[in-house]
């Protein structure tokens, strides 16, 4: 348990270091075409708050029986390769749907920008960092704290699975309900529904990977997804 706790902290330090690197990539390249909100998530205040809350949650994670950030009992294939492949396939399906519908181009036009994606090659750093931020914000901060308080303490270690899936599913709903949000259907009609379902599915898959293989696997699921949906698709002109 002590070894696992150390690995969780070491892994978390690497994740925070990635956010700092992305911050400097943005600062040292001020002409990168980015939306203000995209720059803001890698500002020092945002990194500071997110990193502090995430560190607190890692402490709680070490007090539960959940899979760790970098779980010692899970192989590299399960932690990295399977999630990346799943993310790549999912990203390819999403790109195919967008090519058919042209929804992202319409969204960019409505916002008055050429593309919703950060320009290549800066997109590599930005979306890798985005995968880290998304998973810390939606999953790492919420799940271990709730599981520790409700299951470990209040229920004396019982019903951990029920508590995990309850808070996990609730966490999985955050992104589709806010980004793109239900108003996406109002904007685009029925063609907008699959986009919301795509976002919901990637979040539910993330929860499943966290349960099976640990939190790092959910990050690499996003890395695979973003590599196709944001980086490659953006490089090809979307």
C-alpha positions, 0 to 999 in steps of 0.5 A, spaced: 500 500 500 505 504 501 508 503 494 502 504 491 501 511 495 508 513 492 506 511 485 500 515 485 504 521 488 509 520 483 504 520 477 500 526 479 507 530 479 508 528 472 501 530 470 502 537 474 509 537 470 505 536 463 500 542 465 506 547 467 510 545 460 503 546 456 503 553 460 510 555 457 508 552 450 502 557 450 506 563 453 512 562 449 508 562 443 503 568 444 501 568 436 498 561 437 491 562 434 487 560 441 480 562 444 481 566 450 478 560 454 483 555 452 488 560 454 485 561 461 485 553 463 493 553 462 494 560 466 497 559 473 491 561 477 487 555 474 493 550 474 494 552 481 487 551 484 486 544 479 493 542 482 491 543 489 484 540 489 487 534 485 493 533 490 488 533 496 484 528 492 490 523 491 491 523 498 484 521 499 485 516 493 490 512 497 485 511 503 481 507 499 481 501 495 480 504 488 485 503 483 491 508 483 493 513 478 498 508 476 496 502 479 502 497 480 497 491 479 495 493 472 499 491 466 502 497 461 497 494 455 491 495 460 493 502 462 496 505 456 495 501 450 487 499 450 485 505 452 489 509 447 486 504 441 479 505 444 480 512 444 483 512 437 477 508 434 472 513 438 475 519 435 475 516 428 467 515 428 466 522 431 470 525 425 466 521 420 460 523 423 462 530 423 465 530 415 458 527 414 454 533 418 459 539 418 457 541 425 464 543 427 465 547 421 458 550 422 460 551 430 466 555 428 463 559 423 458 561 428 463 563 433 467 567 427 473 563 427 476 559 422 477 552 426 475 550 433 482 546 434 488 549 436 493 549 430 498 544 429 503 542 432 501 546 438 495 542 438 499 536 441 501 539 447 495 543 448 490 537 447 495 532 451 494 537 457 487 538 456 486 530 457 490 531 463 485 537 466 479 534 463 480 527 467 483 531 474 477 536 473 471 531 472 474 524 475 480 525 480 477 531 484 470 528 485 471 520 485 476 518 491 473 524 495 466 521 495 468 514 495 472 515 501 467 519 505 461 515 503 464 508 502 470 508 507 468 512 512 460 512 513 459 505 510 465 502 513 468 500 507 461 497 504 458 498 497 464 501 494 462 499 487 455 502 488 458 508 491 463 509 485 458 508 479 453 513 482 458 518 483 462 516 476 455 516 472 454 523 475 461 525 473 460 523 466 454 527 465 458 533 467 461 534 460 455 533 455 450 537 459 455 543 459 460 542 453 456 542 448 450 542 453 443 540 451 442 547 447 446 544 442 440 540 439 436 547 439 442 550 435 443 544 430 436 539 431 436 532 431 444 532 428 446 535 434 444 529 439 449 524 436 454 529 438 452 529 445 451 522 445 459 521 443 461 526 449 457 522 454 460 515 451 467 517 452 465 520 459 462 513 461 468 509 458 473 513 462 469 511 468 469 504 466 477 504 465 478 508 471 474 502 475 478 497 471 485 499 470 486 506 474 485 513 473 491 514 468 488 509 463 482 514 462 487 520 461 490 515 455 483 514 453 482 521 452 489 522 449 487 517 443 481 520 442 484 527 442 489 525 437 484 523 432 478 528 433 482 534 435 490 534 433 489 530 426 482 532 424 485 539 426 491 538 422 487 536 416 484 543 416 478 542 420 
